[in-house]
Amino acid sequence: MRLLLRDGWTDEGPSRHGVKLSKLDGDRRRVTQIPTKKFRSRSAILPQGTLRAILSDRQTGLGRQGLKRLIDRFG
């Protein structure tokens, strides 16, 4: 979540099961939800499927390479 916020995503506030983030990507507004209910501790790890869905083209559009780019840039 911190990487997305540093990448220009806006925290839209709480949603039913987590935090809603959004970002304008050209003429398209991307929206994703990061779950927080089950993952309150900082050491908690998102399930692989949940992370894959967040990085998918339908939500953030980053993919695996985009995540690596953010880690290299901001990590």
BELTAWO-V950434 format. One record per pair of residues at least 6 apart in sequence whose ideal C-beta (glycine too) atoms are under 7 Angstrom apart, sorted by the first residue. I is the first residue (numbers start at 1). J is the second residue. Records with the same first field share a line. If there is no record, write none. Layout:
# BELTAWO-V950434
I->J ; J
This chain:
# BELTAWO-V950434
1->19 ; 34
3->70 ; 71 ; 74
4->21 ; 60
5->11
6->74
7->70
8->23
9->21 ; 22 ; 23
10->21 ; 22 ; 23
11->19 ; 21
12->20 ; 21 ; 22
13->20
15->33
17->33 ; 35 ; 37
18->33 ; 34 ; 35 ; 36 ; 37
19->34 ; 36
20->31 ; 33
21->32 ; 34
22->29 ; 30 ; 31
23->30
25->61
30->59 ; 60 ; 61
32->54 ; 59 ; 60
34->54
35->50
39->46
53->59
54->60
55->62 ; 63 ; 64 ; 66 ; 67
